[in-house]
Amino acid sequence: MAKTKEQQIKDAREAERLLRDETLQRVFAEVEQHVFDSLKSAELGDMDELAQLQAELHGVTALRRRLRIWVDAGIIAEKSAK
């Protein structure tokens, strides 16, 4: 379902707010630190744990990327609405 320009702009504003939110950024940083610390202590052959850690890191990265995509889409929508 395609978003209207108004919805893209609204989503962009909310995404930008989330990207600036200190609490959310601390949560992201904690998850990333947990993953890195766990990677250092993981057993070399423990593929289940390594896959789970990779999935956690991928989730945080994907969420940040999607928020940035919404911000960029809102910028484009605002420019084309003028």
Beta strands, then each sheet from edge to edge (+ up, - down):
end
